[in-house]
Amino acid sequence: MKLKESIVKNKVKVARIEKNNLTQGELAKLVGVTRQTMNLIEANKYNPTIRVCLLISKHLERPLDELFWLEE
């Protein structure tokens, strides 16, 4: 049985801006990644670990499933 390839999509950029206009660098520092990594996450070019997803969710005060989902 072949599994369909799923892509992780996110709304991190929108949530970050809505959270007191937080910059990529500020959120990256809170989460413990580089600004470049945060840029790639927001551009859907990098799939973060579950730990990073949970930290982003915590600092943006949004439910995980509101920020990240699978798209086939």
N, C-alpha and C positions, 0 to 999 in steps of 0.2 A: 504494500500500500504506500503510495507516494503522498507525502504531506505537502500541502500548499505552503509556499514561502510567505511568511508574515513579516511585515515591517512595523517597527515601533514608531508611532507618531506621537506628537506631544503639543501642548499649548503652553509650554514654559515661558516663551517670550511674552505672550499676552499677560499671563499671570504675574510675571516679574514686573512689567510696566505698571500693572494695576496695583502692585504692592509698593506704594510710595515711590513709584518711578525708580525702582532699584536698578542699578547698572549691572551689566554682565559680570564685571569685575567684582562688584560687591557680593553678588550671589555666589560666584565662584569661590570667593574667599570663605564665605560661610559654610559652603559645602565641602571645601577642601580639594578643589580642582583648579586648573588654570582657566583664565578667561577664554583662551583659545578652545579649550575643551567645552566650555559652556556655549561658545559660539557654534561649535559642531553639533552639540546636543539640540540646540534651538533650530538649527538648519536641517534636522533629521538626517545628519550624515554620520552620527555616532550613536550607538546604542549603549547608554550608561548601565552600570551595574545596578542591581536592585538597591544596594546600599546608597548609591548616589541618588537614585530616584526617590527613595524614602527621605533623604536629607533635603532634597529640593522641595518635596511635598511639605515637609515640616516647616522649612523656612518661609515658604510662600503661603503657608496656612491654607492649603487646598488639599482635598482628598486625592490620593494617588491616582485613582481611576478617572479623575477629572483632568489630570495633567498628562497621563500616558495611556495609550491604548494600542491594540494590535490592529493593523489594517492589512487585508489580504489583497 
